[in-house]
């Protein structure tokens, strides 16, 4: 069975800089000017870019576990 990972985001902390969007196609800009994930449950194949999104966030509001 393939391992899955969960993305959580402290959306209220997001500053809308777009860093996560620039490194991972799972992230989009919402109507409120803040980024959000398209999917919150991801596979091993999707892990790297979402971890890159997590590390690129200047306010550390993205968590991948």
Secondary structure, 3 states (H helix, E strand, C coil): CCCEEEEEECHHHCCCCCHHHHHCCCEEECCCCCEEECCCEEEHHHHHHHHHHHHHCCCCCEEEC
